[in-house]
């Protein structure tokens, strides 16, 4: 492994760098950091981050990037040097899948012989890191190992059999096949992050990290350090660290609720989104990151642009490949399927069955909180339901609402279907201002059937029984063909 002629030549060791540290101790520190990140329950991308951060402190360079083959920037074989940077090829078991170890350093800082030796050893360790990541991913796909990316929020997968959900799944597959920036739109609670994760898992970046940022929670004064990172010695007591953009290198960066960014924050984000190049706080060099950006919003960005609260230049950089996630009320027939999924997921805690009345009430609700609201309701039912069946009375009044108001009295009185139909026919007749022909068209029944419903006594339950025989005879006569 030799450097090109343009590479910086080994120079004298500088007193302010840790280059005089014992080499064996430094190498032991690197291996110890990797050992700590070998927890099977952790995200597999954490090992690569531990490798980069530890090596950066040992060699005292500005940035260290370990990249896999297929990166849009990692296409230079061997050792490639640019001004103030050096890149070494990372060997692997498959010659067609090499990696790249890239280091950038301060202007005028000459690398010493010790630095070249350490980076050469680190390239071989980096190869081991990449092989461990690939092996873990193969085990995860084979179902032999739980993914470290399992979400602790308990979000439901994309469940639903309606045509609108089938269209959404098809859109996700087409979007995942590309590497373009994606904008996901939908109300709060519909599962926008879930869609973003599906896009990531189906894309070529599935082996890389998925880094999510809640833009609404970003502190204005710390935004640049949080997104782009910060250099050592930028301020007293401040240690250098990677930002979210660097943490997502080789994977997907998810910007959730991007509409909540202030105009100042949008301006800081604009250049990074356009060029995929960042500069750490306190740094002087700009370096590229190989990421895919997926943004999400619960408000229409185009309307925010018209109101001049969202930058149009950032909007045009984020939009174009748009994915709309439907609200739960737009796919009501999926409500029962989702509810049963949540109940089944908590079967180990308590087995609970959904009654027909409760299912109808859930379907009738508008669900302003969407899937998240339904999930919390099922958790409440598992906790508080008195029997093994989720009945209508177990559904909160805010959810059963008009459904319980309309059917509750009839259920308590044990009304027959004829009595209930007669009551409903009278209500429609009243809405039609007494016009029976219009009522027949609204109910899609004949005039004689409407007359039989109107003759049925519903106001005096005690006297219903003597009328039943006469009513049934009249109904048969009214419904017989003329």
Buried (B, 14 or more C-beta within 10 A) or exposed (E): EEBEEEBBEBEEBEEEBEBEBEBEEBBEBBEEBBEEBEEEEBBBBBBBBBBBBBBBBBBBBBBBBBBBBBBEBBEEEEBBBEEBBBBBBBBBEEEEBBBBBBBBBBEEBEBBEBBBEBBEBBBEBBBBBBBBBBEBBEBBEEEEBEBBBEEEEEEBEEBBEBEEBEEBEEBBEEBBEEBEBBBBBBBBBBBBBBBBBBBBBBBEBBBBBBBBBEBEEBEEEEBBBBBBBBBBEBEEEBEBBBBBBBBBBBBBBBBBBBBBBEEEBBEBBBBBBEEBEBBBBBBEBBBBBBBBBBBBBBBEBEEBBEEEBBBEEBBEBBBEBEBBBBBBBBBBEBBBBBBBBBBEBBEEEEEBEBBEBBBBBBBBBEBEBBBBBBBEBBBBBBEEBEEEBBBBBBBEEEBBBEBBEBBBEBEEEEBBEBBBBBBBBBEBBEEBEEEBEBBBEBBEBEEBBBBBBBBBBBEEEEEBEEBEEEBEEBBEEBEEEE
